[in-house]
Amino acid sequence: MVNFSTSGQSNHHNPQRNKKILIMTAVSAEQNAVMKGLQDDSRFESALAGVGPVEAAINTTKALMQTSYDLVICAGIAGGFEGKAPLESIVIADKIIAADLGAETSEKFLSIEELGFGFSQIEPATEYIPNIVQALESKEVHTTSGAILTLSTVTGTEQTATDLLSRIPTACAEAMEGFGVASAAKNFGIPCLEIRAISNAVGPRDRESWRIKEAFATLEKTFSALKEVL
Ligand SMILES: O=C(O)c1cccc(C(=O)CC[C@H]2O[C@@H](n3cnc4c(=O)[nH]cnc43)[C@H](O)[C@@H]2O)c1
C-alpha cells in the first residue's frame, strides 16, 4: 500500500474534501502514473489489485479490512471499443459489468441474472461523474462515460468484439479488474468508481498500434485533475 501523504497538506478546513480514497490498479506502472498525478495529496492511498477480477477482489478486500475508506477507485489502462472510446481518451464507468459471467447456449449468451445465480452489473457512484467529466474536458482530456466490461480473457478477435457490443451496446471499454474491485467495495458498503485510460482498441492483438505510454500520461493528467474535484 502506498500512502501519498508526505507534504502534511491538510484538508481539515473543508469537510467536503475530507474523504479518504483508495485507488486500486492492476500493476505498478499504472499505480506510478496515478501517484505522479496525485502528487502529495494525503486523502489518497493506493494498492495493487493484481491482474484479473479474482485477484482484484481479494486485494481490495484486504485493503478495506485494514483501513476505512469513503470511496474506492479502480484505475488503469483499458481497451476501447471502436467508435466509442479513442486511444488515449478516458472512460468513466456508468456501469461495471462482468461480461463473461454466465453461460453460452447454442442460441445466445445467458447472463448470471438470467440463470438466476447472482448479478453481473454494479452501479458505480455516478453522482461524481458530471464533475469529473467537466474537470477532464477542461484539461482537454477526451472523456466518455459508459459501461466498462470486466473480462478474464482479453478480447483478441473482431468477432468477439462485435459479439460483446451486440450483447452490451453501451460498452465503451474492457479491462480485467473493475468487477472484482467493485464487488469488494459493495461488500463493505463503500461507493466505487472505475476510471480507465484507453491504451488499445478492443479486437485483434496489434502491438504496433498500442499506446501504453501515452495512456499512462493520460492517467497521470486525469488524476492530477481529479484531486481538485473529489
Ligand atoms: O505490454 C506492456 O508494455 C504493458 C505495460 C504495462 C501494462 C500492461 C498491461 O497489459 C496491463 C494489464 C491491464 O491492462 C488492462 N487492459 C489493457 N488493455 C486491455 C484490453 O484490451 N482488454 C482487457 N484488459 C485490458 C487490464 O485491466 C489489465 O490488468 C502491458
The ligand as a MOL file (V3000), in Angstrom:
LIG
                    3D

  0  0  0     0  0            999 V3000
M  V30 BEGIN CTAB
M  V30 COUNTS 30 33 0 0 0
M  V30 BEGIN ATOM
M  V30 1 O 2.8820 -4.6170 -22.6840 0
M  V30 2 C 3.2230 -3.6920 -21.9320 0
M  V30 3 O 4.2000 -2.9670 -22.1450 0
M  V30 4 C 2.4100 -3.3940 -20.7510 0
M  V30 5 C 2.8570 -2.4810 -19.8150 0
M  V30 6 C 2.0880 -2.2230 -18.7010 0
M  V30 7 C 0.8450 -2.8370 -18.5470 0
M  V30 8 C 0.4100 -3.7130 -19.4980 0
M  V30 9 C -0.8930 -4.3800 -19.3640 0
M  V30 10 O -1.3540 -5.1130 -20.2140 0
M  V30 11 C -1.6560 -4.1030 -18.1500 0
M  V30 12 C -2.7540 -5.1150 -17.9720 0
M  V30 13 C -4.0210 -4.4250 -17.5680 0
M  V30 14 O -4.4940 -3.5690 -18.5660 0
M  V30 15 C -5.8700 -3.7120 -18.7450 0
M  V30 16 N -6.1110 -3.8260 -20.1910 0
M  V30 17 C -5.4830 -3.0610 -21.1090 0
M  V30 18 N -5.9620 -3.3100 -22.3320 0
M  V30 19 C -6.9160 -4.2500 -22.1900 0
M  V30 20 C -7.7870 -4.9070 -23.1280 0
M  V30 21 O -7.7990 -4.6500 -24.3420 0
M  V30 22 N -8.6440 -5.8260 -22.6160 0
M  V30 23 C -8.6750 -6.1290 -21.3020 0
M  V30 24 N -7.8670 -5.5230 -20.4050 0
M  V30 25 C -7.0060 -4.5850 -20.8330 0
M  V30 26 C -6.2960 -4.8770 -17.8940 0
M  V30 27 O -7.1050 -4.4040 -16.8660 0
M  V30 28 C -5.0240 -5.4820 -17.3550 0
M  V30 29 O -4.9890 -5.6680 -15.9910 0
M  V30 30 C 1.1790 -4.0290 -20.6030 0
M  V30 END ATOM
M  V30 BEGIN BOND
M  V30 1 2 1 2
M  V30 2 1 2 3
M  V30 3 1 2 4
M  V30 4 1 4 5
M  V30 5 2 4 30
M  V30 6 2 5 6
M  V30 7 1 6 7
M  V30 8 2 7 8
M  V30 9 1 8 9
M  V30 10 1 8 30
M  V30 11 2 9 10
M  V30 12 1 9 11
M  V30 13 1 11 12
M  V30 14 1 12 13
M  V30 15 1 13 14
M  V30 16 1 13 28
M  V30 17 1 14 15
M  V30 18 1 15 16
M  V30 19 1 15 26
M  V30 20 1 16 17
M  V30 21 1 16 25
M  V30 22 2 17 18
M  V30 23 1 18 19
M  V30 24 1 19 20
M  V30 25 2 19 25
M  V30 26 2 20 21
M  V30 27 1 20 22
M  V30 28 1 22 23
M  V30 29 2 23 24
M  V30 30 1 24 25
M  V30 31 1 26 27
M  V30 32 1 26 28
M  V30 33 1 28 29
M  V30 END BOND
M  V30 END CTAB
M  END
